[in-house]
Amino acid sequence: MLDVRTKEEYADYHISGSVNLPLDELATIRSVVPSQETPIFVHCLSGGRSASAAAYLKRNGYSHVYDIGGINAYQGETV
């Protein structure tokens, strides 16, 4: 699970087990997810940044990318 919100937003609350990689740092994705076959579930606050991130990842060869939208619609527990 890839959270593309800012580090400050992530520190406020996030989904347990998610990895924070802000949208403006997405070019470093290979250091976080080296295999382009790894499933990546991308989210942000409301869905705009996650859509941009998912498109970027797909353009850069990641084949299993799923934009799950915004954390503000997430029904599960956050930390």
N, C-alpha and C positions, 0 to 999 in steps of 0.2 A: 504494500500500500504506500503510495507516494503522495505526500502532502506538499503542494507547490505554493503554499502561502508563505508569507515572510517569516523569518525566525521569531519575531515578536508575536505574531499571531499564533504560531505553533506553540510558543511558550505559555500563552494564555490558556489554551486547551487544545487537545488533539486526540485522535483515535489511538488507543494503546497499540503499540507494535508498528505504527506507521513510521516512515522515514521522511524527514523534512529536507527538501531540496527546493529552495525558492525558485520561482519561474525564471528570474534573471540569472540564475546559476545553472540552468538546465543543461548548458553545454558540457558540464562536467559529469553527466549522467553515467558515463562508462566507469567512473570510479566508484559509483554506488551500485550500478547494475551492469556488470561487464558482459553478460550474455544477452544477446538480442532475442533469445528465445524465452527468456523469463517473463512470465505474466506480470504486467504492471497495472495496478488499479490506481488511477490518478484522481485526486480530488483537491479542492481549494475551499474557498468560503461559500461562493454562490454558484460556481460553475463556469465562469468566464475564463479564468486562468487555467483551469483543468482542461478545457476544450483546446486552448492554445497549446498547452503542454502535450496533450495527446497527439495533436496534429504534428507537432515538432518531432516527437518520438517516432511516429510512423514514418515520417519523411526520412528519418535517420536510421531506418532499418529495424526498429523494434517491431516484432510481428504480432505480439499478443498484448496490445494496449487497450485498456478499458477505461473510458471516462465515466466516473461514477458521480460527477457533479459536485455539489457543494456540501460541506460539513454542516451547514445550517439546516439541511433537511435530513441529516443523519439521525436515526432513531435510537442508536445504540449508546453505550456509555463512553464518555470521554474522560481523559485524565488531564 
